[in-house]
Amino acid sequence: MNWLAAHMTREGPGVPKDAPRKKGLPLLADVVRREWWMLLELNLLFILFSLPLVTLPAAQVACTRVTTLMLEDRSVYLVRDFWEGFRSRLLRATLLGVLSVVVVGAGAHAALTFLEAARTAIAFVLPFVVAASATIFAIIVSIYALTLLALSDRPLWTILRIALLGALARPLPVLAALSAVAVLWVLHILFYPASIFMPALLNFSFGTLVLTLSVHQAATRLLALESSAVEAGHTAGGSAPLRAQ
């Protein structure tokens, strides 16, 4: 079994130091090329930790933490990094998951209700559009929040505030990523039973990688701006007594 241990612990191909930083689809393709085997392992790990269902949000945050390391071309120790992300963010991820399900579920229910009503009265078209738009926005905020939680140890309220800003500033990349994930699941349905192993091997980890890529750049910038604002506030607060003296 030494060959198996050596295979799992060996370093990946990495990226040349002088190579230009890739973005967007080229970065996605490069990560898949370098980390395809680890993505398969990550998919199985995600499924295992999601089996109790109540732990699904924490497993998603842990999965996002690993895909973030891949996108940043940092060393990934799969089990250790996944477990650390899962353990340290379990409570906040669970609260965030419950909040997201309640808000998105309420929006979806309202949208479906107005859609049924719009079939008999055109006056309900506008409320349907508003409810559907609010539901999509809530989904985008949830994706930002999950990624921010994987990137940061900040309190949940701060995470939600930054996620709202991110969803307002850059919603389109997330919509594109959601479309790609939806296509992945549609392919699974269309080619079933030939595609029966897609969810077990690919869909969750690859879907998380795509979603993480769509928000990673904006989330990183927003966290940096928030840190700068906090430091500026501390500096101003600390200098006030000196001025008073």
Summary of the structure (lengths in Angstrom):
residues: 245
radius of gyration: 20.8
end to end distance: 70.9
largest distance: 76.8
contacts: 708
relative contact order: 0.11
helix: 82%
strand: 0%
